[in-house]
Amino acid sequence: MAWSEWIGKLAREPSYAPHLHNVLTFNYDRVLEKLNGASGPLQVVLPSDQPDPRKVAVYKVHGSVDWKNDAHGTHVGGEEEALLCSDAELALATPGPGKSDAASEPVWTLAENAIREAQVVVFLGYRFPQGDADARRRIPAAIAANRQSRLLLMPVLGPNLASDDVRRTIELLRSVVQVSRAEGWFESTASKTYKIWPRPLWAEDFLALYGELGIGQLGLEPSGS
């Protein structure tokens, strides 16, 4: 319901500026596609696509259950394509040490570029899983290469800010941006201003507040120091 409300807000209210949002997801399922419908504000970016500037770009960096690789590239097939196609046609990054798929590399590249241009990066339930070394390398590298003068990093991993997941995520981000503390705005060694701001919310809470209050009122564009 929270995702549906968020997508509805993007579709109905121009002030939400869909083109300013990007979604990087590691999920294979088609939940966002079904919520979006045929004419919603989201664009699931295929490896051969470029983002539509009028849409929210959705980067499925581990592929999708309805994608299929063939001699002409990656395209959308049936909802159960991953069950019906051959191993060579499978467009999923299956679990393993590398957890990558060459066909989705262009999607990864676009997602990394979006992180480099972002003013805010929200980790909505994402905990840098220990088994995904590729993502643990690529996302921090894109954050380190961010081109904005000020960047807000917001882990949203549940109400317990003392949990192992939250503490680990904060430490990983601190090591990337080279700040000495995890509260307030701080200058890194590269003279870039960062804030790591964990929120004591579940993903559903965050999306509900986002839809109810708006991005500025959630503190995504803090003006104080």
C-alpha positions as CSV (number, residue, x, y, z in Angstrom):
1,M,0.0,0.0,0.0
2,A,2.8,2.5,0.8
3,W,4.5,2.0,-2.6
4,S,1.1,2.4,-4.3
5,E,0.5,5.7,-2.4
6,W,3.9,7.0,-3.3
7,I,3.5,6.1,-7.0
8,G,0.1,7.7,-7.0
9,K,1.5,10.9,-5.5
10,L,4.2,11.0,-8.3
11,A,1.5,10.5,-10.9
12,R,-1.0,13.1,-9.5
13,E,1.2,15.9,-8.2
14,P,3.7,17.7,-10.5
15,S,5.4,19.2,-7.5
16,Y,6.8,15.7,-6.8
17,A,8.9,16.0,-10.0
18,P,9.2,12.3,-11.0
19,H,12.2,13.0,-13.2
20,L,14.2,14.0,-10.0
21,H,13.7,10.5,-8.6
22,N,15.5,7.2,-9.3
23,V,14.9,3.8,-7.9
24,L,17.7,1.2,-7.7
25,T,16.3,-2.2,-6.8
26,F,17.8,-5.7,-6.4
27,N,14.4,-7.4,-6.6
28,Y,13.5,-9.7,-9.5
29,D,9.8,-9.4,-9.1
30,R,7.3,-7.3,-10.9
31,V,5.6,-5.5,-8.0
32,L,6.6,-2.0,-9.2
33,E,5.5,-2.8,-12.7
34,K,2.1,-4.0,-11.6
35,L,1.6,-1.0,-9.3
36,N,2.7,1.4,-12.1
37,G,0.3,0.0,-14.7
38,A,0.5,0.9,-18.4
39,S,0.8,4.7,-17.9
40,G,2.2,5.3,-14.5
41,P,5.2,7.6,-13.6
42,L,7.8,4.8,-13.4
43,Q,10.0,3.5,-16.2
44,V,11.7,0.2,-15.7
45,V,15.0,0.7,-17.7
46,L,16.1,-2.2,-19.9
47,P,19.7,-2.7,-20.7
48,S,19.1,-1.1,-24.2
49,D,17.1,1.8,-22.8
50,Q,17.9,5.4,-21.8
51,P,15.9,7.0,-19.0
52,D,12.9,9.0,-20.0
53,P,13.4,12.4,-18.4
54,R,9.7,12.6,-17.6
55,K,9.7,9.4,-15.5
56,V,11.1,7.9,-12.4
57,A,13.8,5.6,-13.6
58,V,13.7,2.1,-12.0
59,Y,17.0,0.3,-12.3
60,K,16.7,-3.5,-11.8
61,V,20.4,-4.2,-11.5
62,H,19.9,-7.9,-10.9
63,G,17.5,-8.3,-13.8
64,S,13.9,-9.3,-13.8
65,V,11.8,-12.5,-13.9
66,D,10.2,-11.3,-17.1
67,W,13.4,-10.4,-19.0
68,K,15.0,-12.6,-21.6
69,N,18.3,-12.5,-23.4
70,D,18.6,-13.4,-27.0
71,A,20.7,-12.5,-30.1
72,H,19.1,-9.1,-30.2
73,G,19.6,-8.1,-26.6
74,T,17.4,-8.1,-23.5
75,H,13.7,-7.7,-23.9
76,V,10.5,-8.1,-21.8
77,G,8.8,-11.5,-22.1
78,G,6.1,-13.2,-20.1
79,E,5.7,-12.9,-16.3
80,E,7.2,-16.4,-15.9
81,E,10.0,-16.0,-18.5
82,A,12.7,-16.9,-16.0
83,L,11.0,-20.3,-15.5
84,L,10.6,-21.0,-19.2
85,C,13.7,-19.8,-20.9
86,S,17.0,-21.6,-21.2
87,D,20.0,-20.9,-19.0
88,A,21.6,-18.8,-21.8
89,E,18.5,-16.7,-22.1
90,L,18.1,-16.1,-18.3
91,A,18.4,-12.4,-17.5
92,L,18.9,-12.7,-13.8
93,A,22.0,-12.2,-11.6
94,T,21.7,-15.5,-9.7
95,P,23.1,-15.9,-6.2
96,G,26.8,-16.6,-5.9
97,P,30.2,-14.9,-5.3
98,G,29.8,-12.4,-8.1
99,K,26.1,-12.2,-8.4
100,S,26.2,-10.4,-11.7
101,D,24.8,-10.7,-15.2
102,A,26.7,-9.3,-18.2
103,A,23.4,-8.3,-19.9
104,S,22.4,-6.0,-17.0
105,E,25.8,-4.2,-17.0
106,P,24.3,-1.2,-18.8
107,V,21.6,-0.9,-16.1
108,W,24.3,-0.9,-13.4
109,T,26.2,1.8,-15.3
110,L,23.1,4.0,-15.5
111,A,22.3,3.4,-11.8
112,E,25.8,4.3,-10.8
113,N,25.5,7.6,-12.8
114,A,22.3,8.4,-11.0
115,I,24.0,8.0,-7.6
116,R,26.9,10.2,-8.7
117,E,24.3,13.0,-9.6
118,A,22.1,12.5,-6.5
119,Q,21.6,15.0,-3.7
120,V,20.0,12.4,-1.5
121,V,20.5,8.6,-1.4
122,V,17.9,6.7,0.7
123,F,18.7,3.1,1.7
124,L,15.1,1.8,1.9
125,G,15.5,-1.5,3.7
126,Y,18.9,-2.1,1.9
127,R,21.6,-3.4,4.2
128,F,24.6,-4.2,1.9
129,P,24.2,-8.0,2.1
130,Q,27.4,-9.8,2.9
131,G,26.9,-12.2,0.0
132,D,26.7,-9.4,-2.7
133,A,30.3,-8.2,-3.0
134,D,29.6,-6.6,-6.4
135,A,27.0,-4.2,-5.0
136,R,29.1,-3.6,-1.9
137,R,31.8,-2.4,-4.2
138,R,29.9,-0.5,-6.8
139,I,27.4,1.6,-4.6
140,P,30.1,3.0,-2.3
141,A,32.3,3.8,-5.3
142,A,29.5,5.7,-6.9
143,I,28.8,7.6,-3.6
144,A,32.5,8.5,-3.3
145,A,32.4,9.9,-6.9
146,N,29.2,11.9,-6.2
147,R,29.3,15.3,-8.0
148,Q,27.1,17.3,-5.7
149,S,28.6,19.8,-3.2
150,R,26.4,18.4,-0.4
151,L,25.1,14.8,-0.1
152,L,22.6,13.3,2.3
153,L,22.8,9.6,3.0
154,M,19.7,8.2,4.7
155,P,19.5,4.6,5.9
156,V,15.9,3.5,6.6
157,L,16.3,0.1,8.2
158,G,13.7,0.0,11.0
159,P,13.0,1.8,14.3
160,N,15.9,0.3,16.2
161,L,18.9,2.6,15.4
162,A,21.1,0.5,17.6
163,S,20.6,-2.7,15.5
164,D,23.5,-4.5,13.9
165,D,22.2,-3.7,10.5
166,V,21.9,0.0,11.1
167,R,25.3,0.2,12.8
168,R,27.0,-1.7,10.1
169,T,25.5,0.4,7.3
170,I,26.5,3.6,9.0
171,E,30.1,2.3,9.4
172,L,30.3,1.3,5.8
173,L,29.0,4.8,4.7
174,R,31.3,6.6,7.1
175,S,34.3,4.7,5.6
176,V,33.2,5.9,2.1
177,V,32.7,9.6,2.9
178,Q,35.5,9.7,5.5
179,V,33.6,11.5,8.2
180,S,34.5,11.0,11.9
181,R,31.0,11.0,13.3
182,A,27.6,9.9,12.1
183,E,25.5,13.0,13.1
184,G,25.3,16.4,11.6
185,W,27.0,17.9,8.5
186,F,30.7,17.2,8.2
187,E,33.4,17.9,5.7
188,S,35.2,14.9,4.3
189,T,38.9,14.9,3.4
190,A,37.9,15.9,-0.1
191,S,36.2,19.1,1.2
192,K,32.8,17.7,0.4
193,T,29.9,18.1,2.8
194,Y,28.0,14.9,3.8
195,K,25.3,13.9,6.3
196,I,24.6,10.4,7.4
197,W,21.1,10.5,8.8
198,P,19.5,7.2,9.8
199,R,15.8,7.4,10.3
200,P,14.0,5.1,12.9
201,L,11.3,4.0,10.4
202,W,10.3,0.9,8.4
203,A,10.2,1.4,4.6
204,E,6.4,1.6,4.7
205,D,6.6,4.3,7.3
206,F,9.0,6.3,5.3
207,L,7.0,6.1,2.1
208,A,3.8,7.0,4.0
209,L,5.5,10.1,5.5
210,Y,7.0,11.0,2.2
211,G,3.5,11.0,0.6
212,E,1.9,12.8,3.5
213,L,4.4,15.5,4.2
214,G,6.6,15.9,1.1
215,I,10.3,15.7,0.5
216,G,11.3,19.0,2.0
217,Q,9.3,18.5,5.3
218,L,11.0,15.1,5.7
219,G,14.3,16.9,6.0
220,L,15.7,15.7,2.6
221,E,16.9,19.2,1.9
222,P,18.3,20.3,5.2
223,S,19.4,23.9,5.3
224,G,21.1,24.1,8.7
225,S,24.6,23.1,9.7
